[in-house]
Amino acid sequence: MSDTNTLVITPFLRNTLLLDGLVSGAAGVVMLAGATVIAPLTDLPAALLAWAGGLLLPWCVALVALSRRATLPRLWLIDIVAANALWIAASFGILVSGAVEPNLIGYGFVVMQALAVVVFAELQIIAVWRNRTAAA
């Protein structure tokens, strides 16, 4: 039995964290290593792509490490969801701010990766709710 401040890492939550980490890591490697190739295809700045890709690599390591734990403080998972929400907001924010002027492929690239993060955040929220229900 866990207290209300601790989540048991269920198979659902483990898989959600692991998949989020692996997809983030793959995207990070592609954006970091391929920034100079992706930039002219998307009209996104290579430096932005490389910077974003570099941010994703430690995120990947953290999520994979957390997925291997037996329990997790509830606030840590809330922080993970909040970080994902921040990524989503930044992704759409950069498009509407005019800070970048991507072409159609670039818009698709940013929107699709943001929507993938929406799915992971939603799955993580579901995992918190399921854990709360199981603890009750």
N, C-alpha and C positions, 0 to 999 in steps of 0.2 A: 504494500500500500504506500502511496506517495502523498506528501502533503500538497497543499494547493499551490505552493510556490515552486514545485518541482514537477517536471514532465517526465514520464517514462518514455524512453525512445521506443515507440512501437515500430513494427515493420513498415507501416505506412509513413510515419515521420522519418524513419531512417532512409527509406527509398526517396522521399521527397528531398531531404537534405542532400543526399548523395547525388541524385540526378541534377539538382540545382548546381551543386558544386562541379560536377563533370561537364555540364553544358557551359557553365561560366568559364571553366578552365579551357575548354575547346575554343570558345569564342575569344577568350583572352589571347590564346596563342595565335589564332588566325589574325586578329586585329593587330597584335604587336608585331608579329613576323611579317604580315602581309600588308601593313599600312601603306607602303608605297605602291602596291599593286591595287589595293582597294580604293585608295583616294581618287585616282583619275576616273575610275568606273562610277563612283558615287558623288563626286564633287564635294566630298567631305575632306577636311584638312587631315593630312597624314599624321600630323602631330596629335590631333585630337583622337584619331583612331588608335595610335600607339599608346597614348596616355590612358585611354579607356581600357585598352587591352591589358596594360600593365596593372591597372587597378583590379582587374578580374582574377589575376593569378593568385594573390594572397587570399582573396575571397574564396576561391576554389579550395585552397589548402585548408582554410578554416572550416568550411562547410563539410568537407570530406572528413576531417578530424572529428567534428562534432557528431557526424552521423555514426561514428564508431563507439560513442559513449552509451552507457546504459540509461543515464538520466541527463536531464538538462534543466537548468533553472528556467522557469517560465519567462522571466524577463529577457533572457538571452534570445529565446525564439521570437519574442515581441520585437527585440532589437533587429533580428534578421529580417522580419517582415517590414519593419520601418526602413531598413537600409534598402530593401527591394523597392519599397514605395518611393524612396528618394531617387533611386535610379530611374524609375518610371517617370517621375516628375521632371527630372533633369533631361531625360530623352525627349519628351514632348516639349519641354521648356526651351531647349536649344533650337528646336524646329520653329517654334512660333516667335522666338525672340529676334530672329533675323541675324543672329550671331554667325550662322552658317547658311549657305545657299546651296543645298544639295540638289541634284537632279532627281528625277522620278525614282531611279534605282536607289539613290541615297535616302530619300524619304522612306521608301519601302524597307531598306536596311535598318534604319533607326526605329521605325514603327514595329517591324516584326520582332526585333530583339526586345523591345519594350513590352510587347504583348506576351512574349515568352516569359518575361519576368513577372507579369501580371498573373500568369498561370501558376508559377511557383509560389508567389505570395499567397494566392488563394488556397493552394494546397496546404501551405504552412498554417494558415488561419484555420482551415478545416481540422488539421492535426491538433491544434490547441483546443478546439471545441470538442473533438472526440475524446481527448485526454481528460478534459474537465468532466465530461459525461461519465467516463469510466471511473473517475475518482469519486464521483458522487454516490 
